[in-house]
Amino acid sequence: MTAQALLLLAAAVLVVLVAWTGWTLTRLRRLEGRVARARNALETQLQRRAGLAEELARQYPAALGEERAARLAAVAAAVRAPAGGDREVAENALGRELRELPPDLVGVPVSLRTDLAGTSTRVVLARRFYNDAVRDTQALRHRRLTRLLRVHASRPMPRFFDIDDRLTGTLVGADRHRGA
């Protein structure tokens, strides 16, 4: 091979590398936007669920029982300002309290139960969308060439939001009332 051919080959490899880096940066920026939008949607639904749980506890303590209403109000408030900054633990506590509610809350409007059930379903969906976006971002950033070239290395790595968001108890019961 001549020196000119080697130079041409090196230039071609460099062009391909620059094009790939540009494409990867664009993809990472789009994924970063997707993560941000999904996080905002998740935050909105989590705040809405906490607000509805707090409304249920404050306005219908007789239907829940005084002790359960106080516990529900406390965990809903803890979600808005989690102790130690651990939001996932606070959200798990709220989810657990909501799942333990009795299926027939006498005196609680069906509209509130339905709204709470719908919001809880949207929390599940929003968390899935967020975690999917995080997974895609992490997968691209963990690729060998991306790490080697330190593409986007100065940006923080998004982390998964893991909570137990099973839908059982009152929330499922409220879904059945929706069709009635």
N, C-alpha and C positions, 0 to 999 in steps of 0.2 A: 504494500500500500504506500502510496506517496504521501508526502506531508500535506499536500493540498486536499487529498481525499480524507485524511484523518481530521483535518481542520473542518471540512464540510460535515463530516459525521458528528464531531463535537458540537458544532453549531446547531445541527438538527436535534441532537439530544437536549441541548440547552433550550431551544425553542419549545420542544415538547414539555420539558420540565417547567418552564415558565407558564405555558398554557395550562398545564395540569394544576399548578399552584394557584393561578388565577381562578380556575374553575372551582377548586377546593375552597378557596377563601369566600367566593360568592355563595357556595353551598352552605358553608358554616355560618355566614351572616344570615342567610335565609332561615336556617335551623334555629339560630339564636332568636330571631324574630318570632318564629313559631313557638319556641319555648316560652318567650315572654307573653305572647297572647294566650297560650294555654294556661300559664300560671295566673294571669289576670282572671280568666274565666273560672279557674278553680277557686281562687280567693273569693270571687264574687259569690259562688255557690256555697262555700264554707261559711262565709259571713251571713248569708241569707239563712242557712240552716241553723246557725247559732241564734240569730234573731228570732226565728220562729219558735225554737225550743224555749228561749227566754220568755217569749210572749205566752206560750202554753203554760209555763211554770208560774208566771206572775198573774195571769188572768183567770186561770182555772185550777187553783190549788185544791179545791174541794174534789174535783174529778180525779186528780192525781194522788191525793193524800198529802198532808202538810210536809211530811218528811221527804217524800219523793220529789215534791215540787221544789223544796229548798235545795235538794241535791242537784236537780236538773238546772235550776237557776244558777247555782254555783259553777257547775261545769260549763254552762253556756257562757258565763262571764269569764271563766278561765281560758276559753278558746280565744276570746278577743284580746286578752293580755296574758299569754301563757307564762307560768312561773318558770324561771330558768330558761325561757326562750324556746322550750321544746314544744313546738306546735303539734307535732304528730302525736305525742302523748296526750295532749289536751283534746285533740280531735277524736282519738280512740276512746277517751273517757266519755265524751259526748255521745259518740255512736253507741257505746255500750248502754248508756242511760236510755237512749231512744229505743234501742232494741228490747230493753227490759220493761217498757211500758205495756200495760195490759191492752189487749186487742179492742176492748170495748170501753172507750172513755166516755162515760155518760156525762152529758152536759157540755162537751167540747164540740163545737160546730164541725160538721163534716168538711166544710171548706178549709178549715185550719189543718185538719188531719190530711186532707188531700194535698194541700199546699206543701206540708212538711214531707209527705211521701214523694211528691214530684221533685222537690228540692233535693231530697236524699238520693233519688235516682240520678239527678243531674250532677251531684257530687261524684258519684261513681263514674259517670261518663267523662266528666271534666278531668278527673284524676287519671283515667286511662289515656286520654288525649295528651295530657301533660307528660306522663311517664313514657308514652310512645315517642314524643318529641325529644325527651331527654335521652332515651335509648338510641335514637338515630344520631343525635349529636355525639354522644359518647362513642358510638361505633365508628363514626368518621374520624374523630379525634384520636382514637386508639390505633388506627391503621399505621403500619410500620413507616411508610414514607412520610405521612403527616407528622408523626412524632419525630422522625429523623430531621426533617426540615423545620421543625418547631412551628408549623403553621397554626396560628391562633393560640399559641402557647401562653401568651400573656393574658388571655381571657379566662375567667373562672369556669371551672367545669360544673355544669349543672348537675344537681343531684336529684334522685328520685324522691317522690313524696309517697311514703308508705304508711297507709292507715288501713285498719280493718273496716271496710265499708260494706259489709254484708247487709242485705235488706231483709229483715225478718220482723216479726212482732207487729206492732201497731202500724208501722209503715206499710207493710204488705196488706194488712187489713184495710187500710184507708184506700189502697188501690182497688180493692174489691168493691168498696162503697161507691167508687167513682161511676161505675156502670149502672148502679141502682137508681 
